[in-house]
Amino acid sequence: MGKTRLRLVIGSGVKARMKILVLNAGSSSQKSCLYQIDEELPDNPASPLWEAKVDWTQHQGMAEIKVKTSEGTVLEEELQTNNRPEVISHMLDTLTQGKTQVIDEYAAINVVGHRVVHGGQGYREPTVIKPEVKDAILRLAIFAPAHNPANLEGIEATQQLLPNVPQVAVFDTAFHSQIPLRAAVYPGPYEWFEQGIRRYGFHGINHQYCAQRTAQLLNKDLASLRLITCHLGNGCSLAAIQDGKSIDTTMGFTPLEGLMMGTRSGSVDPGILIYLLREQEMDADKLDQILNRASGLKGISGLSGDMRQIKSEIDQGNQRAQLAFDMFVHSLCRNIGAMLATLGGLDALIFTGGIGENSAALRAAACKQFEFLGLKLDLDKNAQSPVDQEITTSDSAVRVLILQAQEDWVIAKECWKLSRETDFRQSS
């Protein structure tokens, strides 16, 4: 599908400086950043001028907002609402008001980039958002019900605040769009595939970034590496990456397939669903609620989908919390094994996302199962959860790295690149 073009017009002798606002809506959070990129892209991720996070998981009906600037100013507050557009508008107001103000007015922003989870088969590149793109995002919401509607709400909220600023969608499915058919096609009737029912994969923005960042840190050619990237947060997925391309991934037609997650079940026997529909007279909406919001760590522990709370309860002797953790590790290792078979070997295993970056216990438990590959974890390094570093010993046959998820920075880069490729004119 063609993409609308955009280009900044810079006067002679004026440095091409852009301010890029990024909105990254997840199933349980909303992250936003404001970046300034000058004439050239830096080699390493830039620090945002302003960043904000909204968390809906801590208290029912309450949005916890944390804003901080590059100068170290921090604002923390709570809003008693579940209204996402209202929260987004309030959060963005901190860009121009109060102690976290970093710009005088919204007109200083040149472009807004949005993470959009499902782009279907039509959207495989960053795309300027027009009405038909919004229609497609809404239409595809049936496949990503916890995400695409939230992405669209963020788009509409910022369009109201910045009606004359170009908005760009960067799609999570794009990186996986060239997965081989043997991995993409489901073993049902071939008509399914013809109807667009196939493996799409998700978290592609971060999987692609982690592959590139790993090659940079290891000082290796990306095309020479066989990688398994483990994106572990409230949503979880793995990708098998060879020659810099995704050749398999655990999420599928929707973000529900694959690993056990925070509140999502991951893959279960579809016969269970048939049984529930027949014997317990459930409908599709009830199944959706159970599988997407009441399963995974939360469903097993009976407590929360937050690994931090699970770990705290384990320390108190909670057996269901321990079971939830053990099942999570089992699911992770089982799927790493599947990706390993797809690759036919492994050079590096990458942990990223909130759980992947911060849970030393999870990393240790998972890596232990792959010691037969010659993987040797440095337990002291692992315990420190260092950012963008290896945590294996010098003689380990497989490298293990912790990489900070940088979806926001990737989206900003894509907006910057698109602005220089295209002919849609927006004065700076």
N, C-alpha and C positions, 0 to 999 in steps of 0.2 A: 504494500500500500504506500502511495507517495506521501512524502512528508512536506509540510509547509516550511518554507524557508524563512530564516531571519538573519539579519546582519546589522551590527552596530555601525553607525557612520561617525567616524572620528575626524575632527578637524585637523588640518595640517599642523604637525608639531605637537599635538596633544596626545598624551600617553593613553593607550587603550585600557582604561581601568573599568572594571565591571563590579557591580554589587549584585550578588545572586542570592536570592532567598530560596531555601529548600524546605519543603514540607514532606515528611516521611511518616505516613500514618500506618500503624500496625494494628493488630487485632485488639490490643489492650493498652496501647500507648500512642502518643503523638509526639514526634521529635521534629524540631525545626532549627535551622541554622541560617545565619547570614554570613556569606563569605565575600571577601574582596579579592579579585584576581586581577593582576596587573597585565603587562604586555605579554608575558610568557607564563606558561604553567610551571609551577615548582615541581621538583622531582619527588618530594615527599608531601603527604597530605598537609594542607594549610590549616592553621587554627582559625576557627570562626571568630568574627567580631562579636557575635551574639549567638547564644544557643539556648534553647528552651526544651523542656520535656514535660509532657502531661502524662500522668499515670492514673489509670482508673481501677487498678487492682487492689489497692490498699484498703479502701473503705467503700462500701456499697453506696452508690449515688453521690460519690464525692470525687472530684478531680483534683489531684495534687499537682501543682505547677511549680517547677523550679527553673529559674532563668539565671544565666550568668553571662558576663561579658568578658572580652579578652583582657580587660583591666582588672578582673577579679571581683567585680561587683556581683553580688548574689541576691536574688529575690526568691523567697519561698512563700507560697500561699495555697489556700484550699478554696475551691469553689463547690458549692453544694448544687451540682447539676450533672446530668448525663448528656446534655445538649452539646454535641461536638462543635457545630458551627459557632455557638456562643462562646465556648471555651477557646477555640482557635482565634476568634476576633479579640478576645480579652488578652490572650497570649501575645498576639502581634502588636497590640497597643503598647506593650512594653518596649518595642523598638523605638518608639517616638516619644514616649512619656516616662516620667519618673526617673528613678536613679539608675535604671538599666537602659536609658535612652542612648542609642548609638548613631541614629540619623535624625535629621530635623523633620523630615517628612517622607511619606511613602514614595514620593516621586523620585527619590534618590535610588530606588531599586530598579535595576535594568531588566531583570528577567526573574521569573519564579519557576523553579523546577519541582516536580512532584514525582514521588515514587508511586507507580501504579502496579498493582500486583499482577493482574491478569490482562494480557494484551491479545489473547487468542492467537489465531494464525495470521492475522492481518497486520499486527504491529510488532515489528522486530527491530526497530530503531527508535531512538529518541524522536519525538514528534511534537510539533507545536499544536497546542490544544485549540481546536475549533469545535463548533457544535456537533459535527459528526463524530469527533473523537470522544466527546462526552457521552454521546448516544451509545457508542461502542462500549465504553467503560461500564455504563449502566446495564447494557444488554449482557455483558460478560459477568455481571455481579452474581448471576445464578450459579456460576462456577466458583466464585470466591466470595461468599456472602459475608464473611467476617472482615473483608478487606476492601474490595472495590467500592462499596458504598461509602466507606470512610475516606477513601482516596478522593471520591467525587465530592464529598462534603468539603474537604480541604480545598479543592479546586474552586468550588463555587464561593466559598468564604473569601478566598483571596481575590477572586475576580470582582467581588463587590468592593473590596478595599482598594484594589489596584486595577481599575477597569481598562486602563490603556497600556498595561505592561504585558508583554508576551508571557504566556504560560506554556511550559514544556512538560510532557509526560515521558518518564523513563520507566520502561517496563521490566518487571522482575522475570518475566517469561522469556525475554529476548535471548539471553545467553544459552538457553537450552533448546533454542529453536532448530538446531541442526543435529540433534540427537539422532543416531541411526534408527531407521524404521524398526529394526529388530527389537530395539528398546522402547520405541515410542508407541508402537501399535499394541493394543490390548488383545488378548486371545479370545475375544468374543466373536460375533459375526463380523465379517469384514465391512459390512454396512456401517457399523459403529464408526470406523475410521473415516469413511466417506462422509459421515455426518459431523465430523470434527471432534469425535470422542477419541482422544489420544493422550499420551503423556505430554504435558506441557512443562512441568517443572517450575519451581519458584525459588526465591532468594537468589536469583541469578545475578543481580547487581553485586551482591557481596561475594558470591562464589567466584565470579570473574575477577573482582578486585583482589581477593585472597590469593588466587593463582598468580596474578601479576606481581603482587607484593612478595610472595614466597620466592619467586625467581630472582627478584631484586635483592632480597636479604641473603639468599644463598649464593648470589653472584653466578647464576646459571642461566642458560638459555631456556626460556619457558617451554619451547617445543621439545626439549630433551627430558622433561620431567613428567613422571606419573604421580598424580596428586589425588588425595581424598580430602576434600574440604568439608568440615563438620560445622554447620551453622546451627547452633543450639541456643535457643531462647524460649519464649513462650511458644513460638513455632519452630520446628526443627526439620532440617533436611541435610542430606549429604549429596555431594556431586563427585563423580569420577571424571578427572580431567586429564586428557592426553593431548599432546601437541597444542596446548593452550585452549582446547575446546572441550566442552561438556559432552561426554559420550554416554553418560547414564546419570540418573538422579533418583532420589527416593520419593519425592512428591510427584503427583501425577496429573490427572485430569483436573483435580482441585488440590488445594493445600492440605487436604485431610489425609491423604495417603502417606504411607511410609512409617517413619519413626513414631514412637510414643512421644507425646509433647506435653506442654503445660496443662492445657485443658482439652486437647484433642486426642482422640484415641489412636490415630495412625491407622495402619492396616489391621483389619479384623476379618474373620471369615464372613463373607457376604451371606452365607447361610444363616448367620445370627440375625441379620436384618430381616431376611425372609421370615424366620421364626417369629420375631417380634411383631412384624406386620400381621401375620396370620393369627398367632396365638394370644397376643396381648393387645390387639386392635390399635396399635400405634399408627399415627399418620406420619407423613414426611416431615412436617414441622417439628413434631416431637423427637423424631430420630435426629434431625439436624441439631436440635438443642442438646441432646445427649452427647452426640458424637463430637460436636465442635466446642461445647462449653462446659460439659459436666463429666468429661473423661480424663484420660492421661494422668498426670501426677495428682491433679485435684480429685478425679474420680476414685483413684485407688486409695489415696491417703485420707480422703474425706475432709481435707483441710484447705489446700491451696494448690495452685499451679506454680507457685513461686518456689524455686529450688532452695532459696535461702531459708524459708520457713520449714520446708521439708527437712533440711539439715539440722535446724534448731530442734525440731521434734524428735529426730533420730537421737540427738544427744540427750534427750530426756527419756529415752527408752521406748518411744512410740513405734510399735511393730508394724502398723500399717504405713507409716512414713518410711520405715526401712524397706518394706516390700515395694513401695512406689519407686524408691531409689534403685533397688536391685533390678526391678523390671526395666527401668529407664536404661541402665547400663547394659542389660541383656539385649534390649532392642537396638541400642547403638552399635554394640559389637556385632550382632547378627547382620546388620545392614552394612557395616564397614566390610565385613567378610564378603558380602555380595558385590560391593564396589571393587574390592581387591581382585575378585575373580574376573570382573569385567576388564580391569586394567592389565591383568596378567603379571602384576608386580607392583611395587610401591617405593617411591623415593621419599615422599614426605606426607605426613598426616597433619592437618591443620585444624586447630580448635578456634572457633570464633563465636560471636554472639554472647548475650549476657551470661548464660550458663557455661558455655565453652571457655570464655575468658576468665571466669571467676571461680569456678568450682574445681579446686585442686583434687578433691576426693574423686570426682567423676573422671577426670583425666587419668589419674593414677589407676583407677579400677579398669578403665577401658584399655589403656596401654598395656597393662599386665597380661591381657588376653592375647596380645600380639608379640610377646617376647620371642615366640618361635621364629619370627621373621628377623631376629637380631636387633629388635628395637630395645634400646636401653634408656629408660627414663632417668634423668637426674632428679632425684626426689627433692633435693634442696631447692633447685631452681623451680621445679613444679610448684612447690609449696608457696613460693613468692608470687606466683601468677604474673610474671613479667610481660610487659606489652611489647609486641612485635619482636620477639626473641625466640631462639631455640631453647627447648627444655630437655634435650637428650644429651647423653655423654658424647665425648669426642669420637668414641669408637662405635657408636650406634650405626647399624646398617640402614636404618630408616630414621629420617629426621622428623622431629615433632616440633611444631611451632604454635605459639599463641599469637593470634593476630587480632588487633582491635577492629571491629566492624566499622567500615568507613563508607556506608551507603550514601550518607549525605554529601560527602566530599566527591564521590563518584558522580552523583547527580549534578553537582555544581560544575564539575569538569565537562560533563556531557553538554550542559547548557552553554558553557564557554566555547566548546568546539563547534557546536551547531551555529552559534552566532557568527562564527568566522567562515562558515561554509556556505552561507545562504544569503538570499536577497530580500528577505522581509526587512524593511527599514524601520529602525527605532533609534531616534537621536539619543545620544548619551548625555 
